[in-house]
Amino acid sequence: MTNPSNMTRRTALAGAAALPLAAATASATRAAAPIMGAGSAPFQRVNLGGFDVTTILAGSRAVPDPQNIFGMNVDADTFNKVSAEAHLPIDQAQFFFTPTVVNTGAELVLFDTGLSAEGTLAALQAAGYSADQVDIVVITHMHGDHIGGLMNGDTPTYPNARYVTGQVEYDAWAKAGNENFDGKVKPLAEQMTFLGDGGSVASGITAMAAFGHTPGHMAYMIESEGKQLAICADFANHYVWSLAHPDWEVKFDMDKAAAAATRKTMLDMLSADGVPFIGYHMPWPAIGYVEKADSAYAYVPHTYQLLL
Ligand SMILES: [Zn+2]
């Protein structure tokens, strides 16, 4: 018998040729990794001073006919031209749903809860956190893709959390009445505190009114050791169709004029101050910068600035 360490390529090949056909086929199958399609890691953690800031991918899906949602007030030619110049397809768009976890060292704060408890919990776990570690859940606004994971069936998904949301937002949805609000938000109202522009969630986390997308939609400025990052939720929901064209109307903006005005105010602030931001629907991992470009803005994805 040949000593394996002395086996030459020639003898190995000869050996393989002598194997029964079934064994040779099995060996070929083992060597071929399956085609799995597109994929990505479900979390991205960055540093902000003394804080850990982690975006978690609660869900992602392709949506057909994006001009049903973005650029509703421009003609198809304009929409198609802008999209082509940005190398974007026009027949479908990839949507991302990205809650953020901020660990201040004293408290673990979750911003928004995804479409369902399941998707957010899986990403949270992948990022190294468990549901019972979450001290505060902040709800930026009360659309289904942000409040959907508050409850897991009949039980709160985050058993030890208290909740923070905008007063204007809560009041608007409470008054309007809505199945999602009644099922997901109302059961937790007792543990909820409400804030307005400039209100504080925890040390280093400050609310900013960003009304328009919904009546009381809020963004949050995170600050640690002199470094800032803004969690901007849904003030701009596409990195081209909203940033390069902040006046393009978006189906889900409840007050379209107010949403466009807020978009410009916030994009001005982010570009002037060079503050990185997290957008709930920005391309995964949803962290970027804003650059002033011509009469509008451009999205500059985060690369390694916040890893250092
Ligand atoms: Zn949303």
Residues whose N, C-alpha, C, O or C-beta is under 5 A from the ligand:
A	BS01	ZN	D145 D234
